[in-house]
Structure formats: structure tokens, C-alpha cells
């Protein structure tokens, strides 16, 4: 028997793998480059072969027509203007995501910050609501706050990922540990699939493709790359190249051929 979570997970993945482009940044830092018109960017990354995108509810409401790829609605937020920017608070609900046609729900938790307890409470409550309505739940688990000395420490990353899984998430999104072998341990010790957070913008196409390859080799379910896609000179093209690695499991060299062919 097929249940709702399975149906919806299939809409945000391909062959069980995820190539998601998060576009929730403008809530936090304002309308940054690449996200001035979210709908235009969604069209570009859909054309490139992304399996899904992630936005806040207002962007979904502003869409002029349905989109052809999976839609993840983010329901927690904070801003860079806040006195407590690490304090992510719920600003929507699972039911609102269902009403708007979302295929999954996500929340963000900053582990190691002084606001961690209330964010963990929200994490568990949203997980229960997603189970009730058969909505896939993605927990963005970040080591970020006053008590974090090294956010890429493999033990710390493994801990925050495990908290997301133990709280009831279906998929955990977390940061890179800096190398394939240590990230492989993060994935191994997490009972649910792990996807990589993109982090800061990298310098070259080869670097972003290599990163995607390394995390897939480590056993990750996929990647969620934001700035490295929507601020790329050609978002459609870089998504096509990433799809070769993440979904097709081609080599970095084969993915770079996609970039080279376009530049020829």
C-alpha cells in the first residue's frame, strides 16, 4: 500500500535522490541577487532538472501558475535585523502547506544557540503534525550559536543530524564536515536520509560539482544548493551539470562536459 508521504517524497526526488534549490534566503537577508524574481528562478532551475525547490509561503502564493517540480514549504524564520538572528520561530503551519499544495515541509534549527530548547520543541511538534497529515518533513539542522566552536566538527555535525532524525524528520539537511570520510560517518550514524546544505558560494564550477560528488559518494540522499545555483551566471546550466552527478551518478568529468559544451 502506498501512503501519502511516499507519494509526496516521490515528487521532490528522482530515483530516491534529491537535487533541491532552496530560495528562502530573502526572508533572512533581504532580496539578494538571483532572487529578485523567485518565479523566474524557479522556471530556470526546473528547466535544468532540479527535483524540487524550497520557499516560504508568500512565494508560493505569488506564483502565477503551478510549477513542474516538487515544492517544499519552509515554515520557520528569523531575520538578520533581529537581536536574536539564530532564533528560528514558526511563522506558518503544516496545514497551510497542505492548503497551498506543498509536497513537503521544512523547519530550521540552530543547535548550540541559547534559543535551542524552543526550536527543539517546535521541531518535535511539526514532526508529529507532518506524520498526522502524511507530509514529508525536512529538518534543517545547523551547528550554529554561542556554544559552537567549530561548525564543521564531524562529531558536532553527526550530533545535530541525529537530533533531527530522533525528533521525527524524514530527511535531515545539515552542513559539510570538510571531507568525504568524516561526512560518510555523519550519514552512517543518521537513521534517516541526509542531504547537504550548500553553504557559502564557491569559486568555481568544478568545486561545486566535486562537492556534490563527494557527498553522494559518502552516501547522502542529495544536495540542497542555493547561492551556488541562483547566483550562478547560468542557473539552468549548473543545475543540468549537478543533475548528472546527483541523479544520474555520472562523474565530475562528465558533468563538467555539460558546462564546457555550453561555453564552446
C-alpha positions as CSV (number, residue, x, y, z in Angstrom):
1,X,0.0,0.0,0.0
2,X,1.3,3.5,-0.9
3,X,0.9,6.2,1.7
4,X,0.8,10.0,1.4
5,X,4.4,10.5,2.4
6,X,5.7,8.1,-0.2
7,X,3.6,9.9,-2.9
8,X,4.9,13.3,-1.9
9,X,8.5,12.2,-1.4
10,X,8.4,10.9,-5.0
11,X,7.5,14.4,-6.1
12,X,10.6,16.1,-4.6
13,X,13.1,13.4,-5.6
14,X,14.1,11.3,-8.6
15,X,15.3,7.7,-8.2
16,X,15.3,8.4,-4.5
17,X,17.7,11.2,-4.8
18,X,17.2,15.0,-4.2
19,X,18.5,18.0,-6.1
20,X,16.8,20.8,-4.2
21,X,17.3,24.6,-4.7
22,X,16.4,26.5,-1.5
23,X,15.2,30.0,-2.1
24,X,14.3,31.1,1.4
25,X,17.2,33.4,1.8
26,X,15.4,36.7,1.1
27,X,13.3,36.4,4.3
28,X,16.5,36.4,6.3
29,X,18.8,38.8,4.5
30,X,16.5,40.7,2.0
31,X,16.1,40.3,-1.8
32,X,19.6,39.2,-2.6
33,X,21.0,38.8,-6.1
34,X,19.3,36.0,-8.1
35,X,16.1,36.1,-6.1
36,X,14.7,39.4,-7.2
37,X,12.0,37.4,-9.0
38,X,11.6,34.0,-7.4
39,X,9.2,32.6,-10.1
40,X,11.7,33.4,-12.9
41,X,14.4,31.5,-11.0
42,X,12.1,28.5,-10.3
43,X,11.4,28.3,-14.1
44,X,15.2,28.3,-14.7
45,X,16.0,25.6,-12.2
46,X,13.1,23.4,-13.3
47,X,14.4,23.6,-16.9
48,X,17.8,22.4,-15.6
49,X,16.3,19.4,-14.0
50,X,16.1,20.2,-10.3
51,X,13.8,17.8,-8.4
52,X,12.5,20.5,-6.0
53,X,12.8,24.0,-4.6
54,X,12.2,25.4,-1.2
55,X,10.5,28.7,-0.4
56,X,8.3,30.5,2.2
57,X,4.5,30.5,1.8
58,X,4.3,34.0,0.3
59,X,6.4,33.0,-2.7
60,X,4.0,30.1,-3.3
61,X,1.0,32.4,-3.1
62,X,2.7,34.7,-5.6
63,X,3.2,32.0,-8.3
64,X,1.0,32.7,-11.4
65,X,0.7,29.0,-12.3
66,X,1.7,25.6,-10.9
67,X,5.3,24.6,-11.2
68,X,6.5,21.3,-12.7
69,X,8.8,20.2,-9.9
70,X,8.5,19.4,-6.2
71,X,7.6,22.3,-3.8
72,X,8.9,22.4,-0.2
73,X,7.4,25.0,2.1
74,X,9.6,26.4,4.8
75,X,7.7,27.3,8.0
76,X,10.3,28.8,10.3
77,X,12.2,32.0,10.1
78,X,14.3,34.8,11.5
79,X,16.0,37.9,10.0
80,X,19.4,39.4,10.0
81,X,17.8,42.5,11.5
82,X,16.8,40.7,14.7
83,X,18.5,41.0,18.1
84,X,18.4,37.2,18.0
85,X,19.1,36.1,14.4
86,X,19.7,32.5,15.4
87,X,16.2,32.2,16.9
88,X,14.1,30.5,14.3
89,X,10.4,30.8,15.0
90,X,7.4,29.1,13.3
91,X,5.7,31.5,11.0
92,X,3.3,29.1,9.2
93,X,1.9,25.6,9.7
94,X,1.7,22.2,8.1
95,X,-2.0,22.8,7.3
96,X,-1.1,25.9,5.4
97,X,1.4,24.0,3.4
98,X,-1.2,21.4,2.5
99,X,-3.7,24.1,1.6
100,X,-1.1,25.7,-0.8
101,X,-0.2,22.4,-2.4
102,X,3.3,21.9,-0.9
103,X,4.9,18.5,-1.3
104,X,6.9,18.7,1.9
105,X,7.5,20.9,5.0
106,X,10.8,22.1,6.4
107,X,12.0,23.9,9.6
108,X,15.4,25.2,10.6
109,X,17.0,24.5,14.0
110,X,20.2,26.1,15.2
111,X,21.8,23.7,17.7
112,X,24.2,25.3,20.2
113,X,22.4,28.6,20.4
114,X,20.7,29.8,23.6
115,X,17.3,29.5,21.8
116,X,17.9,25.8,21.1
117,X,15.3,24.5,23.6
118,X,12.3,26.2,22.0
119,X,13.4,25.3,18.5
120,X,13.7,21.7,19.5
121,X,10.1,21.9,20.9
122,X,8.9,23.2,17.6
123,X,10.9,20.5,15.7
124,X,9.1,17.7,17.5
125,X,5.7,19.3,17.2
126,X,6.0,19.9,13.5
127,X,7.3,16.3,13.0
128,X,4.1,15.0,14.8
129,X,1.9,17.2,12.6
130,X,3.6,16.0,9.4
131,X,3.1,12.4,10.5
132,X,-0.6,13.1,11.1
133,X,-1.1,14.5,7.6
134,X,1.3,12.3,5.8
135,X,3.5,15.2,4.8
136,X,7.3,14.6,4.4
137,X,9.3,16.6,6.9
138,X,12.8,18.0,6.3
139,X,14.7,19.2,9.3
140,X,17.5,21.7,8.6
141,X,19.9,21.0,11.4
142,X,22.7,23.5,11.8
143,X,25.5,23.7,14.4
144,X,25.2,27.5,14.9
145,X,25.3,29.5,18.1
146,X,27.2,30.6,21.2
147,X,28.2,27.1,22.2
148,X,29.6,26.0,18.8
149,X,33.3,26.3,18.5
150,X,33.7,24.6,15.1
151,X,30.5,24.2,13.0
152,X,32.2,21.6,10.7
153,X,33.4,19.3,13.6
154,X,32.3,15.8,12.5
155,X,31.2,14.9,15.9
156,X,29.1,18.0,16.3
157,X,27.6,17.6,12.8
158,X,26.7,14.0,13.5
159,X,25.1,15.0,16.7
160,X,22.8,17.7,15.2
161,X,21.9,15.4,12.3
162,X,21.0,12.6,14.8
163,X,18.8,15.1,16.8
164,X,16.8,15.8,13.6
165,X,16.3,12.1,12.9
166,X,15.4,11.3,16.5
167,X,12.9,14.2,16.5
168,X,11.0,12.6,13.7
169,X,12.3,14.1,10.5
170,X,12.0,12.1,7.3
171,X,15.1,13.8,5.8
172,X,17.9,15.8,7.6
173,X,19.7,18.6,5.9
174,X,23.0,19.6,7.5
175,X,26.4,21.1,6.8
176,X,29.6,19.6,5.4
177,X,32.3,18.3,7.6
178,X,35.0,19.2,5.2
179,X,35.9,15.8,3.8
180,X,34.2,12.7,2.4
181,X,35.2,10.2,5.0
182,X,34.0,12.2,8.0
183,X,30.7,13.1,6.2
184,X,30.3,9.4,5.5
185,X,30.2,8.8,9.2
186,X,27.6,11.5,9.7
187,X,25.4,9.8,7.1
188,X,26.0,6.3,8.6
189,X,25.0,7.4,12.1
190,X,21.8,9.1,11.0
191,X,18.8,6.8,10.7
192,X,17.1,8.8,8.0
193,X,18.4,10.1,4.7
194,X,20.8,13.1,4.8
195,X,21.1,15.9,2.3
196,X,23.9,18.5,2.2
197,X,23.3,22.2,2.8
198,X,25.1,24.3,0.2
199,X,26.7,26.9,2.4
200,X,28.7,29.8,1.1
201,X,29.2,30.5,-2.6
202,X,32.2,28.6,-4.0
203,X,34.7,30.0,-6.6
204,X,34.5,27.5,-9.5
205,X,32.0,25.2,-11.2
206,X,34.5,22.3,-10.7
207,X,34.5,22.9,-6.9
208,X,30.7,22.8,-6.6
209,X,30.4,19.7,-8.7
210,X,33.2,18.0,-6.8
211,X,31.5,18.8,-3.5
212,X,28.2,17.3,-4.8
213,X,30.1,14.2,-6.0
214,X,31.9,13.7,-2.6
215,X,28.7,13.9,-0.6
216,X,26.9,11.5,-2.9
217,X,29.9,9.1,-2.6
218,X,29.5,9.5,1.2
219,X,26.0,8.1,0.9
220,X,23.9,11.3,1.1
221,X,20.5,11.4,-0.5
222,X,21.3,14.6,-2.3
223,X,22.2,18.2,-2.1
224,X,20.4,21.5,-1.5
225,X,22.4,24.2,-3.2
226,X,21.1,27.8,-3.0
227,X,23.6,30.6,-3.8
228,X,25.8,28.4,-5.9
229,X,22.8,27.9,-8.2
230,X,20.6,31.1,-8.1
231,X,23.7,33.4,-8.1
232,X,25.4,31.4,-10.9
233,X,25.9,33.1,-14.3
234,X,23.7,30.3,-15.8
235,X,21.5,28.7,-13.1
236,X,19.9,26.3,-15.7
237,X,23.2,25.0,-16.8
238,X,24.7,24.4,-13.4
239,X,21.6,22.5,-12.4
240,X,22.0,20.4,-15.5
241,X,25.5,19.6,-14.5
242,X,24.6,18.9,-10.9
243,X,21.8,16.6,-12.0
244,X,24.4,14.5,-13.9
245,X,26.1,13.9,-10.6
246,X,23.3,13.7,-8.1
247,X,20.5,12.0,-10.1
248,X,22.4,10.2,-12.9
249,X,25.5,9.5,-10.8
250,X,27.8,10.5,-13.6
251,X,31.4,11.5,-12.9
252,X,32.6,15.1,-12.2
253,X,34.4,15.0,-15.6
254,X,31.1,14.1,-17.4
255,X,29.3,16.8,-15.5
256,X,32.0,19.4,-16.5
257,X,31.4,18.4,-20.1
258,X,27.9,19.9,-19.7
259,X,29.5,23.2,-18.7
260,X,32.2,23.1,-21.4
261,X,29.7,22.3,-24.2
262,X,27.7,25.3,-23.3
263,X,30.8,27.5,-23.3
264,X,32.1,26.2,-26.6
